[in-house]
Amino acid sequence: MNTPYIGSKPRESAIPQGLRRKVFNWIPRLVGLGIIISLMVFSACEEDLPPAPDETITNVIPVLYLTQEDLEQNHIELNGEAIDQEWGGPLQPGREFHQIRLSAENGAGDPGPPIYVSLKAIYTDDDLFLLVRWPDRSLNTQKDFMMYAGPDLPRRELYCTPEYWDTTVVRDTVYQPLPGYDEFVDCPGGGQECDTFWVREVITIDYCDTLVIEGCQADLADPNNWIQFGDEDRFSIAFQMRPTGDMKGTYDKQGCLVACHQNESPSFGRPSYGRLDIWQWLASRTDPIRDLYTPTDNPNYPRFGTPGYLEDMVAEPTTGLIPDPGLGAYTPNFEEGSPIPKWVYRCEDDPFCEPIDPDRCLSEFGERCRINNGLALTYLWRESRQFERYAIFSACDTINEAPLPLGTDIRFWRYGDTVPGWILTYPEDSRADIHGSGQWDEGVWTLEIARKLQTQDPNNDFQFLAQEGFEVTFTLALMNNSGTAHWGSEPQILRFNPRD
């Protein structure tokens, strides 16, 4: 299949006026590199994905039943890998991918020509599993990251004044032992008696050669020296909880367009009636998190791996699109209108960096400690939500403890160093119901999703039934490095297969 270009219109520039020329001189190098990489890897993508359907397009997606025994023998590890042993191969009956067409006319903005999403679905007595794959030329996982665009640090300052001069220790000899004096035996000639002394040695410091003062650097706190930009790849699936629609029609016929009103606020998520359960995967804000799908699993050998999350939301007439009750997995690492990070990675802020007792150090879900909770330092993890306990980034934080590329020794800040735009932690309550992990490889995203059929929040979560013929209407949406322009699908039906 000919894979179309996936792109979006440029965002409004967040670059300060005084730095635009410098930034625009720097960005083309990244763009050129990205184009070269894309041309190298994209030629190989999509080869293992089924072709788009020709004339026989169906909107009914069957959900294969899997017994608990079969699931125990072949756990679906939620790590973003489409393994045949877990999901079945293309020649196994009932395990084929189903193609869903997504287009701009069923979405918003101008994301580009239509594309096809490949989908498989499995249910057990307790769980729903989804495998989703789609083409994407480039990997976008750094939303709102902040780049230092000031001069390389440090600026060394040398002070040659007596106040910085170490006092010279003058040679001193005593006949009685005193603290700080070493024993010295003086035997000037053989066969003679020796006198014992206690001596303090002479140490002289040339302060102009050896004394260097590293002070706070005002450049680090200058907003003109920071640039903020970047977005992320996103995937969304919406289930109809109650009959939903507006003057355009019903969700069964029109899909998400019934909740999209460009001239209203909010522009999306406020249907005239009904209710939608919306799961949204965010490549930089929910995907990197690591936790257990089943809290009772062995945390060091979990059956389903250590997946991230999907944001759990609801769309309804009164409030529009809002998160489910509970605390979210991400918090902005910047003040509104400021490109300077609030926090940076410091070993002293990370309880897993140098734990007092490594053998007893465990994460919240019981896994042995891993620096930054196992996340790459391109992300910033907080095991505790008590953000006030962490020191705010200032001009005195002259050492960058998380320089890129990864593995680089800690050093002073340099032009081009970046800081994550969001702080990540565990979501809580109803916002923590949906787990998933994605991987991007050679121009294709692979995303595995899992949720319990029944949750503790029936008001905000669609409740699935593990029975033959059970079905629900849903739609898909894709956002490529964007929170606005996206592809959307027509209404689809998820239908549960027989249990035999």
Secondary structure, 3 states (H helix, E strand, C coil): CCCCCCCCCCCCCCCCHHHHHHHHHHHHHHHHHHHHHHHHHHCCCCCCCCCCCCCCCCCEEEEEECCHHHHHHCCCCCCCCCCHHHHCCCCCCCCCCEEEEEEEEEEECCCCCCEEEEEEEEECCCEEEEEEEEECCCCCECCCEEEECCCCCCCCECCCCHHHCCCCECCEEECCCCCCCEEEEECCCCCCCCEEEEEECCECCCHHHHCCECCCCHHHHCHHHEEEECCECEEEEEEEEEEEEECCEEHHHHHHHHHECCCCCCCECCCCEEEEEEEEEECCCCCCCCCCCCCCCCCCCCCCCCCEECEEEEEECCCEEEECCCCCCEEECECCCCCCECCCCCHHHCCCCCCCCHHHCECCCCCECCHHHHCCCCCEECCCCCHHHCCCCCCCCCEECCCCCCCCCCEECCCCCEECCEEECCCCHHHHCCEEEEEEECCEEEEEEEEECCCCCCCCCCCCCCCCCCEEEEEEEEECCCCCCEEEECCEEEEECCCC
